[in-house]
Amino acid sequence: MSILQALDIRYAWRSSEWVSLPLEGVIEDAYRRELEAAPDRAALMAEIEKRLNAVRSPFRTAEAFGIEEIIDPRDTRPLLTDWVTLAYENERTRLGVKTRGMRP
């Protein structure tokens, strides 16, 4: 693996939720008519949430978003330290005195 490829690795925590809206908001939007017509709105909401949670998986979501590895949050600091080292190795040849002069 090249240094540039190593800098492009995507990690996620298993507890991550990758949604633009909380589940409650999604249910409110997607099941609005059913919820409005339900005699017990709270019970229907709970049933829908339970059904959706049964098929929710961090692994399925990670695959859809191209996440290479799901990690334990405790492993974050060492991975970030390794990433900074790789980034420095990649950029150190590009750092330093600029070869171009001042703009006129």
Backbone as numpy.savetxt, mean C-alpha at the origin, in Angstrom:
# Nx Ny Nz CAx CAy CAz Cx Cy Cz
20.20 -9.03 -9.22 19.35 -7.86 -9.22 20.25 -6.62 -9.22
19.96 -5.69 -10.12 20.75 -4.47 -10.17 20.35 -3.54 -9.02
21.21 -2.54 -8.78 20.91 -1.59 -7.72 19.60 -0.86 -7.99
19.38 -0.48 -9.24 18.14 0.23 -9.56 16.92 -0.63 -9.30
17.01 -1.92 -9.63 15.88 -2.81 -9.36 15.66 -2.95 -7.85
16.75 -3.00 -7.09 16.63 -3.14 -5.64 15.98 -1.91 -5.01
16.14 -0.76 -5.65 15.54 0.47 -5.12 14.05 0.54 -5.41
13.56 -0.31 -6.27 12.16 -0.26 -6.70 11.31 -1.37 -6.08
11.75 -1.95 -4.99 10.99 -3.01 -4.33 9.90 -2.38 -3.49
8.71 -2.95 -3.56 7.57 -2.45 -2.79 7.24 -3.45 -1.67
7.18 -2.93 -0.46 6.84 -3.73 0.71 5.52 -3.23 1.28
4.85 -4.09 2.02 3.62 -3.68 2.71 3.50 -4.48 4.00
2.84 -3.89 4.95 2.52 -4.61 6.18 1.27 -5.43 5.95
1.19 -6.57 6.62 0.01 -7.42 6.48 -1.26 -6.70 6.95
-1.10 -5.81 7.91 -2.25 -5.09 8.44 -2.66 -3.90 7.58
-1.97 -3.68 6.47 -2.28 -2.53 5.61 -3.66 -2.66 5.00
-4.29 -1.52 4.83 -5.55 -1.46 4.09 -5.32 -0.50 2.94
-5.45 -0.99 1.72 -5.18 -0.18 0.54 -6.50 0.13 -0.14
-7.20 1.05 0.42 -8.47 1.46 -0.18 -8.54 2.98 -0.16
-9.29 3.52 -1.08 -9.44 4.97 -1.10 -10.53 5.42 -0.14
-11.44 4.52 0.20 -12.51 4.82 1.14 -12.56 3.73 2.21
-12.94 4.09 3.43 -13.16 3.04 4.43 -14.28 2.11 3.98
-14.26 0.89 4.47 -15.25 -0.11 4.06 -16.68 0.38 4.29
-16.90 1.10 5.38 -18.25 1.60 5.67 -18.74 2.53 4.56
-17.83 3.38 4.06 -18.20 4.29 2.98 -18.49 3.56 1.69
-17.72 2.52 1.42 -17.94 1.71 0.22 -19.31 1.03 0.29
-19.63 0.47 1.45 -20.93 -0.19 1.63 -22.06 0.81 1.47
-21.90 1.98 2.07 -22.94 3.02 1.96 -23.20 3.37 0.50
-22.14 3.50 -0.29 -22.30 3.86 -1.70 -22.82 2.71 -2.55
-22.22 1.54 -2.40 -22.55 0.41 -3.27 -23.91 -0.22 -2.95
-24.34 -0.14 -1.70 -25.58 -0.81 -1.29 -26.62 0.19 -0.81
-26.58 1.40 -1.32 -27.47 2.47 -0.85 -28.95 2.07 -0.92
-29.40 1.56 -2.06 -30.82 1.22 -2.21 -31.25 0.11 -1.25
-30.42 -0.92 -1.14 -30.76 -2.02 -0.24 -30.81 -1.55 1.21
-29.87 -0.68 1.59 -29.84 -0.17 2.96 -31.05 0.71 3.25
-31.44 1.53 2.28 -32.61 2.41 2.47 -33.90 1.59 2.59
-33.97 0.46 1.88 -35.18 -0.36 1.89 -35.20 -1.38 3.03
-34.10 -1.57 3.70 -34.01 -2.60 4.73 -34.78 -2.20 5.99
-35.52 -3.16 6.59 -36.22 -2.87 7.83 -35.23 -2.66 8.99
-34.09 -3.38 8.95 -33.05 -3.21 9.99 -31.74 -2.86 9.29
-31.55 -1.58 9.13 -30.40 -1.07 8.38 -29.07 -1.53 8.99
-28.95 -1.45 10.31 -27.71 -1.81 11.00 -27.39 -3.30 10.80
-28.39 -4.15 10.86 -28.17 -5.58 10.68 -27.70 -5.88 9.26
-28.33 -5.25 8.26 -27.92 -5.46 6.88 -26.50 -4.94 6.66
-26.19 -3.80 7.23 -24.85 -3.24 7.12 -23.82 -4.21 7.70
-24.11 -4.77 8.85 -23.20 -5.72 9.50 -23.04 -6.98 8.66
-24.14 -7.46 8.08 -24.07 -8.67 7.25 -23.23 -8.44 6.00
-23.41 -7.30 5.36 -22.63 -6.99 4.16 -21.15 -6.85 4.52
-20.87 -6.16 5.62 -19.48 -5.98 6.05 -18.83 -7.33 6.36
-19.57 -8.22 7.01 -19.04 -9.55 7.32 -18.74 -10.32 6.05
-19.63 -10.25 5.07 -19.45 -10.94 3.79 -18.23 -10.40 3.04
-18.07 -9.08 3.02 -16.93 -8.49 2.32 -15.61 -8.77 3.04
-15.63 -8.77 4.37 -14.41 -9.07 5.12 -13.95 -10.50 4.90
-14.88 -11.40 4.61 -14.52 -12.80 4.37 -13.68 -12.98 3.11
-13.84 -12.10 2.14 -13.08 -12.23 0.90 -11.92 -11.23 0.80
-11.81 -10.37 1.80 -10.70 -9.42 1.83 -9.44 -10.12 2.25
-8.35 -9.86 1.55 -7.09 -10.51 1.87 -5.94 -9.56 1.55
-5.01 -9.39 2.48 -3.85 -8.56 2.18 -3.01 -9.15 1.04
-3.04 -10.47 0.90 -2.25 -11.13 -0.14 -2.84 -10.87 -1.53
-4.15 -10.92 -1.63 -4.83 -10.64 -2.90 -4.58 -9.18 -3.31
-4.70 -8.28 -2.35 -4.48 -6.87 -2.63 -3.03 -6.61 -3.00
-2.10 -7.24 -2.28 -0.68 -7.06 -2.59 -0.37 -7.52 -4.01
-0.96 -8.61 -4.41 -0.75 -9.10 -5.77 -1.29 -8.11 -6.80
-2.44 -7.56 -6.54 -3.05 -6.60 -7.47 -2.23 -5.32 -7.58
-1.58 -4.91 -6.50 -0.81 -3.67 -6.50 0.68 -3.89 -6.78
1.08 -5.13 -7.06 2.48 -5.40 -7.40 3.43 -5.31 -6.21
2.94 -5.63 -5.03 3.78 -5.62 -3.84 4.63 -6.90 -3.85
5.95 -6.72 -3.74 6.84 -7.88 -3.80 6.82 -8.71 -2.53
6.68 -8.02 -1.39 6.79 -8.75 -0.14 5.94 -8.11 0.95
5.23 -8.94 1.70 4.49 -8.48 2.87 5.37 -8.77 4.07
5.61 -7.72 4.86 6.57 -7.84 5.95 5.91 -7.57 7.30
6.60 -8.00 8.34 6.21 -7.66 9.70 6.63 -6.21 9.95
5.79 -5.39 10.55 6.16 -3.99 10.79 7.49 -3.84 11.54
7.84 -4.83 12.37 9.10 -4.76 13.11 10.32 -4.85 12.20
10.13 -5.32 10.96 11.24 -5.45 10.01 11.42 -4.20 9.16
10.61 -3.18 9.39 10.64 -1.98 8.55 11.97 -1.24 8.65
12.45 -0.99 9.85 13.68 -0.21 10.02 14.88 -0.85 9.32
15.13 -2.15 9.50 16.28 -2.74 8.79 16.13 -2.66 7.26
14.91 -2.84 6.76 14.70 -2.74 5.31 14.95 -1.32 4.81
14.51 -0.33 5.57 14.77 1.06 5.18 16.25 1.38 5.23
16.94 0.86 6.23 18.39 1.07 6.33 19.09 0.46 5.12
18.70 -0.75 4.75 19.29 -1.40 3.56 18.98 -0.58 2.31
17.77 -0.05 2.21 17.38 0.74 1.04 18.23 2.01 0.94
18.44 2.69 2.07 19.25 3.92 2.06 20.67 3.60 1.61
21.22 2.49 2.08 22.57 2.09 1.67 22.62 1.85 0.17
21.64 1.14 -0.37 21.60 0.90 -1.82 21.41 2.20 -2.60
20.56 3.08 -2.09 20.33 4.36 -2.77 21.61 5.19 -2.79
22.33 5.19 -1.67 23.59 5.94 -1.62 24.58 5.36 -2.63
24.69 4.04 -2.68 25.60 3.40 -3.64 25.25 3.78 -5.08
23.98 3.87 -5.34 23.51 4.22 -6.68 23.80 5.69 -7.00
23.61 6.56 -6.04 23.71 8.00 -6.28 25.09 8.58 -6.03
25.98 7.87 -5.35 27.25 8.50 -4.97 28.08 8.93 -6.16
27.95 8.24 -7.27 28.70 8.65 -8.46 28.09 9.88 -9.11
26.86 10.18 -8.77 26.19 11.34 -9.36 26.24 12.56 -8.44
26.75 12.39 -7.22 26.84 13.47 -6.26 28.17 14.20 -6.43
28.23 15.41 -5.96 29.48 16.15 -6.00 29.33 17.47 -6.74
30.48 18.00 -7.16 30.52 19.29 -7.83 29.85 19.19 -9.18
29.02 20.16 -9.48 28.34 20.19 -10.77 29.35 20.57 -11.87
29.21 19.98 -13.02 30.13 20.26 -14.12 29.66 21.44 -14.95
28.46 21.87 -14.76 27.99 23.02 -15.54 28.19 24.29 -14.72
28.29 25.39 -15.42 28.52 26.67 -14.76 27.23 27.36 -14.38
27.37 28.60 -13.97 26.21 29.41 -13.58 25.40 29.76 -14.82
24.13 29.94 -14.63 23.27 30.39 -15.74 23.53 31.86 -16.01
23.52 32.24 -17.26 23.75 33.66 -17.57 22.58 34.52 -17.16
